[in-house]
């Protein structure tokens, strides 16, 4: 029996995963005469839309051709964060030892690490199971969906009529056209988590979030990792100084980083592969056992019959939507990676909530009003929310930066995690926060406070008055408020204060 790549190796854990997210014996229900909402795609956006609409009393159908849970559960956030957790534990043990190689040999059991990942993924899969959504009142159809016309979708030989529909088919790994790559074989996030043996030599193509996370993971596991990035630096969407800290950390973990470099071709020989790279106008060959391609995402729009429903789309950019997430068919919406530049699980979640409001209740909620933070889970992590310095400059906004390095935060020093900072950008002369970056071991946990501050217009002056526990790394955020208050003490104000104190002496 053949299984999807994501279900290999087909052990007890992946068998449990399959029984939840694509049961082999599943029988599609008899379609209703008409649905309030038909959801195409069972990833984060689709699941949130289906559960939310059904919970409000709508008649909902959910269609998924592969595995419910989408990328996040099966080949994205869940398995990758399991590996990251294991890699961090290995790094801690290594830090306690004197000899790097001895610790690697003693504590890196790659098959056990991957087995743990599969076990935890299977445990979490019950949240996205077909049975759970059936219990919520959703008609779950497993099969390939295709629009038959502007008001009907076909699946498994059945016709599903709808009043409104939402396309949430997500995206897949982009694969560049490089000579010899396909013939030599390569990994993407869709096949990486099926590995059962640690590749001794790994080439990672792409210096974005996925590339950086997995390069560091496998470097800590003991692979000899080489990362190749065409741009001038890693993490192009983050602040340059934040990206520089991540690159330094990757190199500390043994990752060789090539920037301003381009893969020319891939060659294969017996038992090995060679990635031919042009770097600094010099061509060189990098021998490896596996190649991981992390060069972006391509929206899943093929085979959906979008043209039959009058839905405009671009093969590279995805489905065209307006600010209300409505497509060119006014009865069809889109949400998540298939239409958004923010390809994050939490972005898909909140876009789906917006669709429920707009599609079912004639809402006017705008996607442009969503404030979407993001985080790259390297060590240290890099999290950001709001406008970047590049965006501020492009919009001609005069801003001031307030920065707190963790080298001056007691908890970070005590924990040995002082490489990093918290930085906020405010409109000059104001304490209103326009953007923020955190580079810290747990930056993803810290960015929430700054996201709330921006969302609810809480300024640095108010943050300064909030007592944070000592010692914590989050105390760095309160210190930014102290910085703002100190700058308000101008020479004139200071002279008035001095006179007052002198008079009351």
Order of alpha helices (4+ residues) and beta strands (2+ residues): alpha-beta-alpha-beta-alpha-alpha-alpha-alpha-alpha-beta-beta-beta-beta-beta-alpha-alpha-beta-alpha-beta-alpha-beta-beta-beta-beta-beta-beta-beta-beta-beta-alpha-beta-beta-alpha-beta-alpha-beta-beta-alpha-alpha-alpha-alpha
